[in-house]
Amino acid sequence: MGEHVMPTYHRADEVFVAGDGAVLRTAEGREFLDFLGGIAVSALGHAHPVLVEALRDQVGRALHVSNLYHHPLAEPVAAMLAEATGLDTVFFCNSGAEAVETALKIARKHHHLRGEAGRTGFAALCGGFHGRTAGALSVTHKPEYRAPFGPLLEGVTFVQPEDSIGLETALAQRPAALILEPIQGEGGIRALSADFLRLARAACDATGTVLIHDEVQSGCGRTGTFLAAQAAGVQPDLVTLAKPLAAGLPIGVVVARPELRRVLAPGDHGSTFGGGPLACRAALVLLQALRDGLLDDVRARGAQLQRGLTGLAAEFDAITEVRGRGLMLGLQIPNKAAELHGALHARGLLANCTAGDVVRFLPPFVISEAQVATGLDRIHDALTTLSDD
Ligand code: PLP
């Protein structure tokens, strides 16, 4: 391809021009089974007829009106998000990192309003990933990601997942917020235990720390509940959502509990494109589909894929763990994840390699039973070709 796009990603050679459900097609007509969903984005797969129709209709009405005026779609999306999360109010932006930035700002201003303006630090988890903008990068753990871009936000303490004493020590320093992913995505599909999530909630309550759950990757139904943390019965003060929410269009949101709804006043924060009609129209389609039974499909297909992967782990010693829930799953395969990823790609299955030793699967929520079975066959076939060393 050309040379005018900055080389910030390693891209495969294929040029994808179209798709249908969980299948993507190249310019030459080669078909790939999409077990990656554009990295957890394409919840409705490709060219979903209801989404296509809704967006066609919306393009013919208004693409953008600015946040200086109302349009009829933002409030219904916000109301559906409030209901699905059990929280209250929504700030709209355009990406996961922007949602995280917003959550960090809300946390700091919350303390500012309460007369604790010095309460500006953050606690975050080792292995956590929250995005590449300055604030989000500051609470992202991987030192290589942060090192070239300092100085970042001061006062960030990283705690090991499941280290309850480390967490209590960090919160005793009275940070503005604790941010965590209930299931770490980029960190290798690592689920926090329900006990640790509950302990984090209790420790935040005890210290007045704002609890931010970053569910940009795990949220919007991907794990079989609308929020992954709902499986543990834990509610955050703020939750960030993005990737699948508009089924392929850029969107990010922070959903806040009632006490935080007025923390950001006019002039404190904003987003030119945030909550525009097109992204909101797409989000309405996704949220309605989840209400109409898509969550059941995620659970069924997730269980099928997890069963299949667990069977492969029993057959192939190279696999050390099957991780995740719903349609957010990973195979830990030390020293061989990149090789397996390559073998899958060669067999027409899109996945990706994360945290060095995990092959990650984030398929569309609409993937069929037959497609999951075909994907498992391809994974089996690819595993038989791995080198012995
Ligand atoms: N938070 C989490 C948990 C993510 O997985 C990601 C992206 O992978 C982000 C934040 C950043 O989202 P974006 O790439 O949309 O800025």
Boltz pocket constraint, residues with backbone or C-beta under 6 A from the ligand:
constraints:
  - pocket:
      binder: B
      contacts: [[A, 94], [A, 95], [A, 96], [A, 97], [A, 98], [A, 100], [A, 129], [A, 130], [A, 131], [A, 132], [A, 181], [A, 185], [A, 186], [A, 214], [A, 215], [A, 216], [A, 217], [A, 218], [A, 242], [A, 243]]
      max_distance: 6.0
